[in-house]
Amino acid sequence: MTLIDELRGICGPEGVAADRGELATFESDAFTLVKARPDLVAFPRSTDEVSRVVRAAVRAGAAIVPRGAGTSLSGGAIAVDGGVCVCLSRMRRILKVDHRDRYAHVEAGVANLAVSNAVRDAGYQYAPDPSSQMVSTIGGNVATNAGGPHTLKMGVTVNHILGATVVLANGDITQMGGTYPDAPGSDLLGLVVGSEGTLGIVTEVIVRLVRIAPEVRTQLAVFETIDAAARTISAIIAAGILPAALEMMDALTVAAVEDWLHMGFPRDAGAVLIIELDGLAPGMDRQVARVGEICRANGCREVRIAATAAERAELWKARKKSFGAMGRYGMSMCTQDGVVPRTRVPEIMRFVAEVATRRGIRIANVIHAGDGNIHPLMLYDDRDARQVRAVVEASHDILRKCVELGGTISGEHGIGIEKVGAMEAMFDAESLAMMQRIRIAFDPGGTLNPRKLFATGGGCLELLKPPKGIPA
């Protein structure tokens, strides 16, 4: 029996894609600099089917690439070596919601926002909220340890995962964690969160639910410069105020958002901050006023307070649609994901501007400013091989600078294939070797998501053909 016949026997005739046209859909994720088609795509509908698919692929000697909604911005779902793409998009059931113990048991293909929508009427939410939350899946969020604007106060994915069902590299099914907050023994769940499908395929997740804050206030602060906005971020937190979210958009981003959504944003602003406070109603007015004072003391020229829930939603629409707004410039885009201490945000922003000039590309900036997670949005013509290479090199310039400033090479997008070449800038040889030993312990054959996460050469640079006349 051929592998395709075996997979059709497991997932059904409509549960396997093999046609070249169908496979083209899966040749990249949201990181479009590198493209590689899988040999087959399987669409299992249960943990048992995932287990059987893995066993079949292992017997056939095929690489296995887990995939959710394909929103990865680091190439984590690209089948670099072909093989079988195991797409969990049909596993989208919410299996159980327990309001009393505050958890939900969901399949990996459930969209992030669908969890909060399912429990909102009861006054709960799932806190991690990546900008792609309308489509990105819980399984993918677990793979990259995704964050989002509101994780400044609430924490990232790993802080909200209680348990997971994982299919290992040999097809065995194991349960890590549970409905309880902690367990004795090694933290295997902590290892799997952020491992990008290299240790196992997460098929079900038990997520922590938290209460929606009774009072929420959202402000837009307008600044002449990025430096002034960045100083304000540190001043707010130094004053003992921990916002639910603290986001920055630079001038180029604001212009794109305004061209698209017509929000009335000032086109001449150097940067804007979206500042959200939440908590109990008593004392909220005083806290909002104090934030306004801090903004003005640091050169803010205008503070707008959302008067209604609709106005608040519009501000967040502007922020969460900002990546898509870059389409107004008619160019391809590569999004970076470094982190620096919040006090170094002005310095890294000056460096990003310098890199844009030196590499000859346009870079817009969106920042989870409260925790220093920068998102330079690099615009380029994907038909120009020189620009493609310039984007990859600019990415590595920025990531290495983040490490130099005391930060890290990823805040939430993961390493994938995009950043493996930068891992050596952050970790010494002994640390990388230890990570590899852990990977081998879980997957001795190296079949799960090969060439992802760990340094195996130049990362995506070695997958790109260098332009003529430029040395590799």
C-alpha positions as a Python dict, from the first residue, in 0.01 Angstrom:
ca = {
    (1, 'M'): (0, 0, 0),
    (2, 'T'): (134, 344, -90),
    (3, 'L'): (156, 622, 167),
    (4, 'I'): (-117, 824, -3),
    (5, 'D'): (-352, 525, 6),
    (6, 'E'): (-275, 465, 372),
    (7, 'L'): (-338, 831, 459),
    (8, 'R'): (-668, 827, 267),
    (9, 'G'): (-765, 520, 465),
    (10, 'I'): (-705, 714, 785),
    (11, 'C'): (-838, 1061, 697),
    (12, 'G'): (-1090, 972, 426),
    (13, 'P'): (-1073, 1038, 49),
    (14, 'E'): (-1123, 1413, 103),
    (15, 'G'): (-876, 1423, 391),
    (16, 'V'): (-558, 1414, 182),
    (17, 'A'): (-423, 1669, -68),
    (18, 'A'): (-185, 1538, -333),
    (19, 'D'): (-254, 1744, -647),
    (20, 'R'): (21, 1995, -731),
    (21, 'G'): (-230, 2277, -742),
    (22, 'E'): (-363, 2188, -397),
    (23, 'L'): (-13, 2151, -256),
    (24, 'A'): (80, 2501, -378),
    (25, 'T'): (-145, 2638, -102),
    (26, 'F'): (89, 2485, 154),
    (27, 'E'): (425, 2585, 4),
    (28, 'S'): (468, 2871, 252),
    (29, 'D'): (311, 3026, 556),
    (30, 'A'): (303, 3401, 634),
    (31, 'F'): (682, 3400, 594),
    (32, 'T'): (687, 3409, 216),
    (33, 'L'): (1059, 3450, 150),
    (34, 'V'): (1100, 3073, 130),
    (35, 'K'): (867, 2832, -49),
    (36, 'A'): (872, 2452, -50),
    (37, 'R'): (584, 2219, -127),
    (38, 'P'): (509, 1915, 85),
    (39, 'D'): (464, 1583, -93),
    (40, 'L'): (126, 1526, 73),
    (41, 'V'): (-105, 1709, 312),
    (42, 'A'): (-317, 1513, 560),
    (43, 'F'): (-619, 1662, 738),
    (44, 'P'): (-687, 1445, 1045),
    (45, 'R'): (-1000, 1510, 1252),
    (46, 'S'): (-892, 1361, 1585),
    (47, 'T'): (-590, 1286, 1801),
    (48, 'D'): (-619, 919, 1708),
    (49, 'E'): (-603, 1004, 1338),
    (50, 'V'): (-297, 1226, 1395),
    (51, 'S'): (-129, 933, 1571),
    (52, 'R'): (-206, 699, 1281),
    (53, 'V'): (-86, 954, 1024),
    (54, 'V'): (244, 995, 1212),
    (55, 'R'): (297, 619, 1227),
    (56, 'A'): (230, 586, 855),
    (57, 'A'): (467, 870, 767),
    (58, 'V'): (742, 726, 988),
    (59, 'R'): (710, 384, 822),
    (60, 'A'): (743, 556, 483),
    (61, 'G'): (1049, 752, 596),
    (62, 'A'): (876, 1087, 533),
    (63, 'A'): (939, 1412, 717),
    (64, 'I'): (641, 1538, 921),
    (65, 'V'): (549, 1908, 932),
    (66, 'P'): (265, 2016, 1168),
    (67, 'R'): (53, 2307, 1047),
    (68, 'G'): (-239, 2508, 1179),
    (69, 'A'): (-375, 2813, 996),
    (70, 'G'): (-40, 2889, 830),
    (71, 'T'): (-2, 3230, 998),
    (72, 'S'): (355, 3165, 1115),
    (73, 'L'): (580, 3462, 1041),
    (74, 'S'): (903, 3264, 1073),
    (75, 'G'): (853, 2975, 831),
    (76, 'G'): (768, 2726, 1103),
    (77, 'A'): (507, 2549, 889),
    (78, 'I'): (707, 2521, 566),
    (79, 'A'): (793, 2168, 447),
    (80, 'V'): (1155, 2248, 361),
    (81, 'D'): (1238, 1882, 295),
    (82, 'G'): (901, 1782, 154),
    (83, 'G'): (726, 1502, 336),
    (84, 'V'): (381, 1500, 494),
    (85, 'C'): (221, 1820, 618),
    (86, 'V'): (-16, 1732, 903),
    (87, 'C'): (-274, 2010, 893),
    (88, 'L'): (-486, 2036, 1209),
    (89, 'S'): (-732, 2292, 1072),
    (90, 'R'): (-1023, 2044, 1085),
    (91, 'M'): (-970, 1979, 1455),
    (92, 'R'): (-1166, 2279, 1578),
    (93, 'R'): (-1399, 2153, 1849),
    (94, 'I'): (-1426, 2311, 2191),
    (95, 'L'): (-1454, 1990, 2392),
    (96, 'K'): (-1537, 2132, 2733),
    (97, 'V'): (-1572, 2461, 2918),
    (98, 'D'): (-1557, 2466, 3299),
    (99, 'H'): (-1637, 2810, 3441),
    (100, 'R'): (-1600, 2699, 3800),
    (101, 'D'): (-1244, 2573, 3757),
    (102, 'R'): (-1177, 2829, 3483),
    (103, 'Y'): (-1049, 2623, 3194),
    (104, 'A'): (-1147, 2517, 2844),
    (105, 'H'): (-1042, 2196, 2672),
    (106, 'V'): (-1005, 2264, 2298),
    (107, 'E'): (-865, 2098, 1990),
    (108, 'A'): (-552, 2245, 1835),
    (109, 'G'): (-730, 2383, 1529),
    (110, 'V'): (-961, 2612, 1727),
    (111, 'A'): (-896, 2977, 1642),
    (112, 'N'): (-761, 3186, 1929),
    (113, 'L'): (-1049, 3435, 1928),
    (114, 'A'): (-1309, 3156, 1916),
    (115, 'V'): (-1215, 3056, 2271),
    (116, 'S'): (-1284, 3403, 2413),
    (117, 'N'): (-1603, 3432, 2206),
    (118, 'A'): (-1728, 3104, 2353),
    (119, 'V'): (-1688, 3219, 2714),
    (120, 'R'): (-1741, 3595, 2689),
    (121, 'D'): (-2109, 3588, 2792),
    (122, 'A'): (-2005, 3419, 3116),
    (123, 'G'): (-1754, 3698, 3185),
    (124, 'Y'): (-1436, 3513, 3089),
    (125, 'Q'): (-1166, 3532, 2824),
    (126, 'Y'): (-854, 3357, 2700),
    (127, 'A'): (-592, 3627, 2757),
    (128, 'P'): (-315, 3581, 2495),
    (129, 'D'): (-431, 3779, 2191),
    (130, 'P'): (-194, 3778, 1891),
    (131, 'S'): (-295, 4021, 1616),
    (132, 'S'): (-380, 3718, 1400),
    (133, 'Q'): (-618, 3587, 1668),
    (134, 'M'): (-917, 3576, 1433),
    (135, 'V'): (-748, 3296, 1237),
    (136, 'S'): (-435, 3175, 1420),
    (137, 'T'): (-498, 2849, 1604),
    (138, 'I'): (-440, 2751, 1964),
    (139, 'G'): (-205, 2474, 1850),
    (140, 'G'): (4, 2722, 1653),
    (141, 'N'): (2, 2964, 1946),
    (142, 'V'): (137, 2686, 2168),
    (143, 'A'): (404, 2600, 1910),
    (144, 'T'): (550, 2952, 1909),
    (145, 'N'): (450, 3060, 2262),
    (146, 'A'): (252, 3346, 2105),
    (147, 'G'): (191, 3674, 2280),
    (148, 'G'): (-9, 3979, 2180),
    (149, 'P'): (-84, 4332, 2300),
    (150, 'H'): (-248, 4231, 2628),
    (151, 'T'): (25, 3994, 2740),
    (152, 'L'): (215, 4288, 2894),
    (153, 'K'): (-2, 4242, 3200),
    (154, 'M'): (-140, 3892, 3153),
    (155, 'G'): (160, 3695, 3022),
    (156, 'V'): (220, 3490, 2707),
    (157, 'T'): (78, 3154, 2599),
    (158, 'V'): (285, 2941, 2839),
    (159, 'N'): (129, 3129, 3132),
    (160, 'H'): (-219, 3022, 3022),
    (161, 'I'): (-173, 2656, 2929),
    (162, 'L'): (-263, 2395, 3189),
    (163, 'G'): (-231, 2081, 2982),
    (164, 'A'): (-185, 1938, 2635),
    (165, 'T'): (-235, 1615, 2447),
    (166, 'V'): (72, 1547, 2235),
    (167, 'V'): (140, 1293, 1961),
    (168, 'L'): (507, 1195, 1981),
    (169, 'A'): (740, 1118, 1691),
    (170, 'N'): (662, 745, 1705),
    (171, 'G'): (285, 804, 1706),
    (172, 'D'): (237, 746, 2079),
    (173, 'I'): (-16, 975, 2250),
    (174, 'T'): (76, 1137, 2580),
    (175, 'Q'): (-90, 1382, 2817),
    (176, 'M'): (116, 1660, 2969),
    (177, 'G'): (-28, 1861, 3256),
    (178, 'G'): (-403, 1858, 3316),
    (179, 'T'): (-683, 2070, 3457),
    (180, 'Y'): (-477, 2153, 3765),
    (181, 'P'): (-237, 2450, 3790),
    (182, 'D'): (82, 2256, 3860),
    (183, 'A'): (217, 1902, 3890),
    (184, 'P'): (526, 1732, 4034),
    (185, 'G'): (804, 1604, 3813),
    (186, 'S'): (974, 1751, 3508),
    (187, 'D'): (790, 2033, 3333),
    (188, 'L'): (740, 1855, 3000),
    (189, 'L'): (454, 2089, 2914),
    (190, 'G'): (689, 2386, 2948),
    (191, 'L'): (930, 2214, 2709),
    (192, 'V'): (663, 2156, 2446),
    (193, 'V'): (525, 2512, 2454),
    (194, 'G'): (744, 2707, 2215),
    (195, 'S'): (910, 2397, 2064),
    (196, 'E'): (752, 2462, 1722),
    (197, 'G'): (645, 2104, 1655),
    (198, 'T'): (995, 1960, 1695),
    (199, 'L'): (914, 1755, 2006),
    (200, 'G'): (563, 1640, 1920),
    (201, 'I'): (235, 1746, 1761),
    (202, 'V'): (0, 1920, 2004),
    (203, 'T'): (-354, 1804, 1923),
    (204, 'E'): (-557, 1919, 2225),
    (205, 'V'): (-496, 2196, 2477),
    (206, 'I'): (-640, 2283, 2817),
    (207, 'V'): (-631, 2663, 2839),
    (208, 'R'): (-670, 2880, 3144),
    (209, 'L'): (-967, 3120, 3147),
    (210, 'V'): (-951, 3455, 3329),
    (211, 'R'): (-1216, 3704, 3428),
    (212, 'I'): (-1280, 4001, 3201),
    (213, 'A'): (-1187, 4319, 3387),
    (214, 'P'): (-1496, 4514, 3502),
    (215, 'E'): (-1357, 4847, 3383),
    (216, 'V'): (-1147, 4919, 3073),
    (217, 'R'): (-1014, 5255, 2952),
    (218, 'T'): (-826, 5302, 2625),
    (219, 'Q'): (-629, 5611, 2522),
    (220, 'L'): (-446, 5725, 2211),
    (221, 'A'): (-142, 5943, 2277),
    (222, 'V'): (18, 6135, 1989),
    (223, 'F'): (390, 6219, 1987),
    (224, 'E'): (625, 6415, 1764),
    (225, 'T'): (899, 6150, 1785),
    (226, 'I'): (951, 5782, 1859),
    (227, 'D'): (1200, 5879, 2131),
    (228, 'A'): (935, 6080, 2318),
    (229, 'A'): (685, 5795, 2295),
    (230, 'A'): (944, 5543, 2414),
    (231, 'R'): (1040, 5760, 2713),
    (232, 'T'): (672, 5774, 2808),
    (233, 'I'): (647, 5395, 2815),
    (234, 'S'): (919, 5365, 3078),
    (235, 'A'): (778, 5658, 3275),
    (236, 'I'): (430, 5503, 3298),
    (237, 'I'): (562, 5173, 3430),
    (238, 'A'): (811, 5347, 3659),
    (239, 'A'): (514, 5528, 3814),
    (240, 'G'): (380, 5193, 3933),
    (241, 'I'): (112, 5167, 3665),
    (242, 'L'): (93, 4839, 3472),
    (243, 'P'): (-129, 4888, 3167),
    (244, 'A'): (-319, 4596, 3020),
    (245, 'A'): (-161, 4695, 2688),
    (246, 'L'): (89, 4955, 2570),
    (247, 'E'): (138, 4961, 2191),
    (248, 'M'): (332, 5189, 1958),
    (249, 'M'): (294, 5259, 1585),
    (250, 'D'): (541, 5478, 1394),
    (251, 'A'): (467, 5741, 1128),
    (252, 'L'): (481, 5506, 829),
    (253, 'T'): (241, 5264, 996),
    (254, 'V'): (3, 5539, 1105),
    (255, 'A'): (-11, 5671, 748),
    (256, 'A'): (-96, 5326, 609),
    (257, 'V'): (-367, 5270, 870),
    (258, 'E'): (-515, 5615, 810),
    (259, 'D'): (-519, 5566, 431),
    (260, 'W'): (-715, 5245, 480),
    (261, 'L'): (-940, 5296, 782),
    (262, 'H'): (-973, 5679, 795),
    (263, 'M'): (-949, 5693, 1174),
    (264, 'G'): (-857, 6060, 1192),
    (265, 'F'): (-501, 5980, 1303),
    (266, 'P'): (-260, 6276, 1260),
    (267, 'R'): (-42, 6209, 956),
    (268, 'D'): (238, 6428, 1087),
    (269, 'A'): (280, 6232, 1412),
    (270, 'G'): (617, 6067, 1468),
    (271, 'A'): (451, 5792, 1673),
    (272, 'V'): (131, 5708, 1856),
    (273, 'L'): (75, 5500, 2168),
    (274, 'I'): (-236, 5297, 2242),
    (275, 'I'): (-256, 5272, 2621),
    (276, 'E'): (-516, 5049, 2782),
    (277, 'L'): (-585, 5031, 3155),
    (278, 'D'): (-815, 4779, 3317),
    (279, 'G'): (-925, 4680, 3664),
    (280, 'L'): (-1184, 4786, 3920),
    (281, 'A'): (-1381, 5105, 3862),
    (282, 'P'): (-1275, 5276, 4190),
    (283, 'G'): (-953, 5461, 4122),
    (284, 'M'): (-966, 5415, 3745),
    (285, 'D'): (-1034, 5784, 3672),
    (286, 'R'): (-734, 5882, 3882),
    (287, 'Q'): (-513, 5629, 3701),
    (288, 'V'): (-626, 5750, 3359),
    (289, 'A'): (-556, 6109, 3458),
    (290, 'R'): (-211, 6015, 3587),
    (291, 'V'): (-123, 5845, 3258),
    (292, 'G'): (-232, 6158, 3073),
    (293, 'E'): (-7, 6370, 3293),
    (294, 'I'): (291, 6143, 3227),
    (295, 'C'): (228, 6153, 2852),
    (296, 'R'): (217, 6533, 2846),
    (297, 'A'): (524, 6561, 3067),
    (298, 'N'): (715, 6359, 2808),
    (299, 'G'): (619, 6570, 2507),
    (300, 'C'): (282, 6425, 2409),
    (301, 'R'): (88, 6678, 2205),
    (302, 'E'): (-256, 6514, 2231),
    (303, 'V'): (-433, 6246, 2434),
    (304, 'R'): (-763, 6101, 2316),
    (305, 'I'): (-973, 5880, 2542),
    (306, 'A'): (-1214, 5634, 2384),
    (307, 'A'): (-1557, 5741, 2510),
    (308, 'T'): (-1743, 5424, 2412),
    (309, 'A'): (-1680, 5055, 2357),
    (310, 'A'): (-1716, 5119, 1984),
    (311, 'E'): (-1442, 5383, 1990),
    (312, 'R'): (-1218, 5147, 2186),
    (313, 'A'): (-1282, 4873, 1930),
    (314, 'E'): (-1188, 5113, 1650),
    (315, 'L'): (-854, 5192, 1815),
    (316, 'W'): (-775, 4823, 1845),
    (317, 'K'): (-889, 4763, 1489),
    (318, 'A'): (-630, 5018, 1377),
    (319, 'R'): (-357, 4840, 1572),
    (320, 'K'): (-447, 4483, 1486),
    (321, 'K'): (-502, 4560, 1118),
    (322, 'S'): (-177, 4754, 1090),
    (323, 'F'): (15, 4465, 933),
    (324, 'G'): (-252, 4428, 667),
    (325, 'A'): (-253, 4803, 610),
    (326, 'M'): (100, 4774, 470),
    (327, 'G'): (-63, 4638, 155),
    (328, 'R'): (-142, 5002, 73),
    (329, 'Y'): (221, 5037, -28),
    (330, 'G'): (191, 4763, -291),
    (331, 'M'): (494, 4567, -175),
    (332, 'S'): (575, 4235, -10),
    (333, 'M'): (645, 4243, 362),
    (334, 'C'): (860, 4050, 607),
    (335, 'T'): (787, 4102, 976),
    (336, 'Q'): (1063, 4078, 1235),
    (337, 'D'): (1018, 3995, 1602),
    (338, 'G'): (1306, 4093, 1829),
    (339, 'V'): (1289, 4205, 2192),
    (340, 'V'): (1489, 4463, 2389),
    (341, 'P'): (1451, 4599, 2743),
    (342, 'R'): (1185, 4870, 2722),
    (343, 'T'): (1439, 5135, 2818),
    (344, 'R'): (1637, 5049, 2502),
    (345, 'V'): (1344, 5096, 2263),
    (346, 'P'): (1468, 5440, 2144),
    (347, 'E'): (1811, 5293, 2071),
    (348, 'I'): (1681, 4995, 1874),
    (349, 'M'): (1446, 5218, 1676),
    (350, 'R'): (1737, 5441, 1574),
    (351, 'F'): (1928, 5129, 1472),
    (352, 'V'): (1634, 5001, 1264),
    (353, 'A'): (1626, 5334, 1080),
    (354, 'E'): (1999, 5307, 1015),
    (355, 'V'): (1958, 4952, 882),
    (356, 'A'): (1679, 5063, 650),
    (357, 'T'): (1908, 5326, 500),
    (358, 'R'): (2210, 5097, 480),
    (359, 'R'): (2022, 4806, 324),
    (360, 'G'): (1807, 5024, 97),
    (361, 'I'): (1463, 4909, 213),
    (362, 'R'): (1162, 5075, 376),
    (363, 'I'): (1082, 4968, 732),
    (364, 'A'): (767, 5054, 926),
    (365, 'N'): (744, 4974, 1297),
    (366, 'V'): (475, 4831, 1525),
    (367, 'I'): (585, 4760, 1881),
    (368, 'H'): (449, 4581, 2187),
    (369, 'A'): (616, 4872, 2355),
    (370, 'G'): (544, 4781, 2716),
    (371, 'D'): (762, 4471, 2697),
    (372, 'G'): (1003, 4585, 2426),
    (373, 'N'): (882, 4341, 2159),
    (374, 'I'): (956, 4516, 1828),
    (375, 'H'): (798, 4434, 1493),
    (376, 'P'): (989, 4602, 1211),
    (377, 'L'): (779, 4560, 895),
    (378, 'M'): (1026, 4538, 606),
    (379, 'L'): (880, 4630, 268),
    (380, 'Y'): (1041, 4498, -49),
    (381, 'D'): (988, 4388, -408),
    (382, 'D'): (993, 4008, -408),
    (383, 'R'): (1083, 4008, -779),
    (384, 'D'): (1415, 4175, -699),
    (385, 'A'): (1663, 3919, -566),
    (386, 'R'): (1885, 4192, -422),
    (387, 'Q'): (1598, 4330, -213),
    (388, 'V'): (1507, 3981, -93),
    (389, 'R'): (1861, 3925, 28),
    (390, 'A'): (1870, 4275, 180),
    (391, 'V'): (1560, 4191, 387),
    (392, 'V'): (1715, 3871, 523),
    (393, 'E'): (2039, 4051, 608),
    (394, 'A'): (1852, 4343, 765),
    (395, 'S'): (1660, 4096, 980),
    (396, 'H'): (1981, 3946, 1112),
    (397, 'D'): (2133, 4290, 1169),
    (398, 'I'): (1835, 4384, 1385),
    (399, 'L'): (1821, 4057, 1577),
    (400, 'R'): (2190, 4066, 1662),
    (401, 'K'): (2150, 4423, 1785),
    (402, 'C'): (1859, 4316, 2005),
    (403, 'V'): (2083, 4055, 2169),
    (404, 'E'): (2361, 4311, 2206),
    (405, 'L'): (2118, 4542, 2389),
    (406, 'G'): (2025, 4269, 2635),
    (407, 'G'): (1722, 4130, 2451),
    (408, 'T'): (1630, 3824, 2251),
    (409, 'I'): (1570, 3719, 1890),
    (410, 'S'): (1202, 3636, 1927),
    (411, 'G'): (918, 3755, 2146),
    (412, 'E'): (635, 3548, 2002),
    (413, 'H'): (683, 3452, 1635),
    (414, 'G'): (927, 3171, 1702),
    (415, 'I'): (1248, 3073, 1525),
    (416, 'G'): (1119, 2856, 1239),
    (417, 'I'): (1366, 2862, 952),
    (418, 'E'): (1394, 3239, 948),
    (419, 'K'): (1598, 3284, 1267),
    (420, 'V'): (1801, 2963, 1301),
    (421, 'G'): (2110, 3146, 1182),
    (422, 'A'): (2064, 3399, 1462),
    (423, 'M'): (2041, 3137, 1738),
    (424, 'E'): (2420, 3133, 1768),
    (425, 'A'): (2412, 3506, 1846),
    (426, 'M'): (2205, 3436, 2154),
    (427, 'F'): (2318, 3093, 2278),
    (428, 'D'): (2662, 2943, 2325),
    (429, 'A'): (2757, 2606, 2175),
    (430, 'E'): (2692, 2415, 2498),
    (431, 'S'): (2338, 2555, 2530),
    (432, 'L'): (2254, 2472, 2169),
    (433, 'A'): (2394, 2122, 2211),
    (434, 'M'): (2174, 2067, 2517),
    (435, 'M'): (1867, 2178, 2322),
    (436, 'Q'): (1957, 1935, 2046),
    (437, 'R'): (1992, 1651, 2298),
    (438, 'I'): (1642, 1725, 2427),
    (439, 'R'): (1509, 1722, 2071),
    (440, 'I'): (1678, 1389, 1997),
    (441, 'A'): (1535, 1240, 2317),
    (442, 'F'): (1184, 1319, 2190),
    (443, 'D'): (1250, 1250, 1822),
    (444, 'P'): (1555, 1027, 1762),
    (445, 'G'): (1489, 1005, 1389),
    (446, 'G'): (1462, 1381, 1335),
    (447, 'T'): (1132, 1345, 1147),
    (448, 'L'): (932, 1618, 1322),
    (449, 'N'): (958, 1960, 1157),
    (450, 'P'): (1318, 1918, 1037),
    (451, 'R'): (1548, 2220, 1000),
    (452, 'K'): (1333, 2432, 1231),
    (453, 'L'): (1427, 2610, 1553),
    (454, 'F'): (1784, 2484, 1593),
    (455, 'A'): (2087, 2617, 1407),
    (456, 'T'): (2182, 2389, 1118),
    (457, 'G'): (2366, 2643, 903),
    (458, 'G'): (2268, 2980, 765),
    (459, 'G'): (1892, 2946, 817),
    (460, 'C'): (1680, 3085, 538),
    (461, 'L'): (1987, 3244, 374),
    (462, 'E'): (2106, 2900, 266),
    (463, 'L'): (1763, 2833, 113),
    (464, 'L'): (1775, 3148, -97),
    (465, 'K'): (1981, 3162, -412),
    (466, 'P'): (2206, 3468, -379),
    (467, 'P'): (2170, 3730, -649),
    (468, 'K'): (2433, 3720, -922),
    (469, 'G'): (2744, 3908, -822),
    (470, 'I'): (2676, 3888, -447),
    (471, 'P'): (2877, 3626, -254),
    (472, 'A'): (2680, 3373, -52),
}
